Amino acid sequence: MSNSPRMNGKVSVVTGAGSGIGRAAALRLAEEGSKVALIDLHAETVEKVRGEIQAAGGQALALTVDISEPAQYREALQKVASEYGKIDTLFANAGILGVVGPIESIEDDDWDKTLTNNVKGTFTSVKYAIPYLKENGKGSIVLTSSLSGTRVFSQKGFSAYSTSKASIAAFGQMAAFELAPFNIRVNIVAPGTIETNISDTGEQEPEVENMNTKPVEFPEGTVPLPEGSGKPEQVANLVLFLLSDEADHVSGAVVHIDGAESLFVG
Ligand SMILES: NC(=O)c1ccc[n+]([C@@H]2O[C@H](COP(=O)([O-])OP(=O)(O)OC[C@H]3O[C@@H](n4cnc5c(N)ncnc54)[C@H](O)[C@@H]3O)[C@@H](O)[C@H]2O)c1
């Protein structure tokens, strides 16, 4: 743990905490003194992250939950509150890539799967956390959108994913406005290409190869900053700032974190 922890005494809930950006944010929050509730679909991965946090001297709870199933998620929040006494911050980050394909060939159910997981999952993650944050007298929420759906609309076959991420950015701004009177801040991070396991959570239909659009696929070298693609730990630093009291006048912001990639690929 750091010498003067920035999240000392806080309790944070992180969804999608078993991998990638969520895992990195959970580790970073714990390093800065927060107790962390780790929520993910996969028991093994959240258990592993819990072990990493404990080994470093932090405190964490591992909870196997599908955030698009409200009953499971509500039960998980109750467990967090009874174990840790309160909830201060929420990083609603869990998401999937889902189906990638031309609009006319996307199965209706595949569309629903992406939208249900990403949009309804984010909505319920926020909705059921609100009573705890209100009870606390203040709170901070960060949602994970993406460049896809905020600045970039040219990735072939990304209509379902980009629609889900645009919805999250809109929902986050509406939530910031609605929750401000309760001293609850809501911000949105919109990452560019970050090295995680996200591509394993999607399926590209073969027709994508034949789509008659100009290809923009984030090829090598499209990130202007010299280091190339981002790392989950870099997004975690931004999330830490937005969740912390250091950002106490920041709400309703959509913060792009992409090494200036979206200025190059649009
Ligand atoms: N990696 C990128 O380039 C990138 C860019 C922009 C936005 N994002 C967004 O960042 C977020 C995190 O993704 P990542 O890149 O770390 O991917 P990842 O696949 O490494 O991690 C996502 C985690 O979310 C979990 N998850 C997914 N759906 C869930 C559900 N319904 N309930 C509980 N857990 C669930 C997965 O099990 C996984 O552990 C996602 O919302 C993604 O859309 C990623």
The ligand as an SDF file (V2000), in Angstrom:
LIG
                    3D

 44 48  0  0  0  0  0  0  0  0999 V2000
   -9.5470   -3.0850  -24.3160 N   0  0  0  0  0  0  0  0  0  0  0  0
   -9.9110   -2.0600  -25.0440 C   0  0  0  0  0  0  0  0  0  0  0  0
   -9.2610   -1.7330  -26.0540 O   0  0  0  0  0  0  0  0  0  0  0  0
  -11.1160   -1.2460  -24.6500 C   0  0  0  0  0  0  0  0  0  0  0  0
  -11.3150   -0.0160  -25.2760 C   0  0  0  0  0  0  0  0  0  0  0  0
  -12.4220    0.7450  -24.9320 C   0  0  0  0  0  0  0  0  0  0  0  0
  -13.3070    0.2870  -23.9790 C   0  0  0  0  0  0  0  0  0  0  0  0
  -13.1040   -0.9190  -23.3790 N   0  0  0  0  0  0  0  0  0  0  0  0
  -14.0760   -1.3380  -22.3690 C   0  0  0  0  0  0  0  0  0  0  0  0
  -13.3850   -1.5880  -21.1670 O   0  0  0  0  0  0  0  0  0  0  0  0
  -14.1790   -2.4450  -20.3480 C   0  0  0  0  0  0  0  0  0  0  0  0
  -13.2860   -3.5320  -19.7850 C   0  0  0  0  0  0  0  0  0  0  0  0
  -12.8540   -4.3470  -20.8670 O   0  0  0  0  0  0  0  0  0  0  0  0
  -11.3870   -4.9450  -20.9670 P   0  0  0  0  0  0  0  0  0  0  0  0
  -10.7810   -4.3980  -22.1860 O   0  0  0  0  0  0  0  0  0  0  0  0
  -10.6880   -4.8460  -19.6790 O   0  0  0  0  0  0  0  0  0  0  0  0
  -11.7790   -6.4660  -21.3360 O   0  0  0  0  0  0  0  0  0  0  0  0
  -11.5940   -7.8480  -20.5720 P   0  0  0  0  0  0  0  0  0  0  0  0
  -12.3690   -8.8350  -21.3780 O   0  0  0  0  0  0  0  0  0  0  0  0
  -10.1470   -8.1020  -20.3290 O   0  0  0  0  0  0  0  0  0  0  0  0
  -12.3190   -7.6120  -19.1540 O   0  0  0  0  0  0  0  0  0  0  0  0
  -13.7120   -7.4620  -19.0670 C   0  0  0  0  0  0  0  0  0  0  0  0
  -14.2130   -8.2080  -17.8400 C   0  0  0  0  0  0  0  0  0  0  0  0
  -15.6290   -7.9490  -17.7060 O   0  0  0  0  0  0  0  0  0  0  0  0
  -16.2680   -9.1500  -17.3180 C   0  0  0  0  0  0  0  0  0  0  0  0
  -17.6740   -9.1070  -17.7000 N   0  0  0  0  0  0  0  0  0  0  0  0
  -18.2040   -8.9630  -18.9410 C   0  0  0  0  0  0  0  0  0  0  0  0
  -19.5380   -8.9950  -18.8790 N   0  0  0  0  0  0  0  0  0  0  0  0
  -19.8790   -9.1620  -17.5760 C   0  0  0  0  0  0  0  0  0  0  0  0
  -21.1040   -9.3030  -16.8830 C   0  0  0  0  0  0  0  0  0  0  0  0
  -22.2800   -9.3110  -17.5250 N   0  0  0  0  0  0  0  0  0  0  0  0
  -21.0730   -9.4440  -15.5420 N   0  0  0  0  0  0  0  0  0  0  0  0
  -19.9090   -9.4690  -14.8740 C   0  0  0  0  0  0  0  0  0  0  0  0
  -18.7020   -9.3680  -15.4740 N   0  0  0  0  0  0  0  0  0  0  0  0
  -18.6970   -9.2310  -16.8150 C   0  0  0  0  0  0  0  0  0  0  0  0
  -15.5020  -10.2340  -18.0730 C   0  0  0  0  0  0  0  0  0  0  0  0
  -15.7110  -11.5150  -17.4870 O   0  0  0  0  0  0  0  0  0  0  0  0
  -14.0670   -9.7330  -17.9650 C   0  0  0  0  0  0  0  0  0  0  0  0
  -13.4260  -10.2430  -16.8180 O   0  0  0  0  0  0  0  0  0  0  0  0
  -15.3110   -2.9520  -21.2400 C   0  0  0  0  0  0  0  0  0  0  0  0
  -16.5020   -2.2580  -20.9320 O   0  0  0  0  0  0  0  0  0  0  0  0
  -14.8370   -2.6050  -22.6370 C   0  0  0  0  0  0  0  0  0  0  0  0
  -15.9180   -2.4150  -23.5240 O   0  0  0  0  0  0  0  0  0  0  0  0
  -12.0340   -1.7000  -23.6940 C   0  0  0  0  0  0  0  0  0  0  0  0
  1  2  1  0
  2  3  2  0
  2  4  1  0
  4  5  1  0
  4 44  2  0
  5  6  2  0
  6  7  1  0
  7  8  2  0
  8  9  1  0
  8 44  1  0
  9 10  1  0
  9 42  1  0
 10 11  1  0
 11 12  1  0
 11 40  1  0
 12 13  1  0
 13 14  1  0
 14 15  2  0
 14 16  1  0
 14 17  1  0
 17 18  1  0
 18 19  2  0
 18 20  1  0
 18 21  1  0
 21 22  1  0
 22 23  1  0
 23 24  1  0
 23 38  1  0
 24 25  1  0
 25 26  1  0
 25 36  1  0
 26 27  1  0
 26 35  1  0
 27 28  2  0
 28 29  1  0
 29 30  1  0
 29 35  2  0
 30 31  1  0
 30 32  2  0
 32 33  1  0
 33 34  2  0
 34 35  1  0
 36 37  1  0
 36 38  1  0
 38 39  1  0
 40 41  1  0
 40 42  1  0
 42 43  1  0
M  CHG  2   8   1  16  -1
M  END
$$$$
